[in-house]
Amino acid sequence: MPAPSRRSRTFRRVFVKTPGGSTVMHYRKRKPSKAHCADCGALLHGVPRERPYKMQNMCKTEKRPERKFGGMLCSKCTRIRLKGHARSM
């Protein structure tokens, strides 16, 4: 029986094979949910789904797309917003 703190599904269960040949269960934290567009709520492509300690080791261009509103808006909403801004000028 696992320890009481490990009985809930807060941690995900990962089976790891040890050098001795036995398989043991490790408990790791779950990944965060996928990034969503701030306007329409669509899934954002090019934004990794990692924990903060792994994100801080990535370079800036790996964390989000290298364009306006990258990591905040999807490409469709970005296109609409840029067109609206250009038309209002």
Long-range contacts (C-beta under 8 A, 24 or more apart in sequence): 35-71, 37-72, 37-73, 37-74, 37-77, 38-72, 38-73, 38-77, 39-73, 39-74, 39-77, 39-81, 40-74, 40-76, 40-77, 42-74, 42-76, 42-77, 43-74, 44-71, 44-74, 45-74, 46-70, 47-71
